[in-house]
Amino acid sequence: MYALDTTNRVPNLNRSSYQFQEDVLIAAVNTQHRDVIIKMIRNDSPELHIIKVLASDPMRSDPLNLSVPVLEILEYDEEYSFVVMPRWGDTDPIIKTGFDCLETAFKFVEDVLKALTFLHNNLIAHRDLKLGNILLNYQYGPEIHDLRPFLSTKRARFVLCDFGLSVMFSPDIPLSQRICPAEESERGSAQYHPIDDVGYDQIAYDPFSYDVASLGGVLCELVGYMTPLVPPLAPFLDRLVTPDITTRYSAAQALEAFLELKNNMDPAFLSSTVPPSPSPQNNLYVFSRWQDHDRWAGLPPDFVQKHAAMYELVRPKKWKLP
């Protein structure tokens, strides 16, 4: 049914998007000559349960379900199963080159917010949100360093992957008890962790709000520098990453707010070219610098004043007052 990919016809996919602890990944080609990734997962793991839920018929047909498609689940033995997925690439290169235009950047934001909203609506917390866990329906090899030519085709689709750290709560569990042990907040990639969410004396944390702040860090890094073009992005991003959890957006609130922001814009303006990302990152695996860029810099003083309360709460000390 599947043949191992042992040729150089298709370069090996960057495994960082999928690999966690003892994960086993196999690049293969199916009988339809489609390149796939086969992931070996324990049958008793929360990850496999979540994947099966997301791949079920009623879930898969939901337009908000922007998780990586599952082509097939093959039970290997009593202990392991193989999950077959399309061989898509991660979105790490975007951090260096940026997007081709504002419309594509907004497509990215909308897709990932839809994906997270769908997970949270179904009581699934991802808990490892980062660029490497956001896939693009485009297979590329190590010689590809700029995704803008593909993004300009308007065929891009962004999905979330890797549920190795995810948790799913039963609807019977009260809202106040949908929490995780504080020590588990340190798992996964640290570059987008909201460091103010879990204090030294805390014994638990809210994984759903944590997800929103983590994704907010990703979005600050990828579109935060576009605020001179779209000033409303600044307070929107602030509501994602604010250390005040009581005022932080939920995933559903963030999606609603972003769609309102987008719908209030001139469609012709969305075709505007955006400059390359100013991020100084050259090594994709160093600690994130998403807080280095002041997304309020250069915005009209009256606009900044209108949102002063949130700005003062979120602003790192390194940012200068307007």
Order of alpha helices (4+ residues) and beta strands (2+ residues): beta-beta-beta-alpha-alpha-beta-beta-beta-alpha-alpha-beta-beta-alpha-beta-beta-beta-beta-alpha-alpha-alpha-alpha-alpha
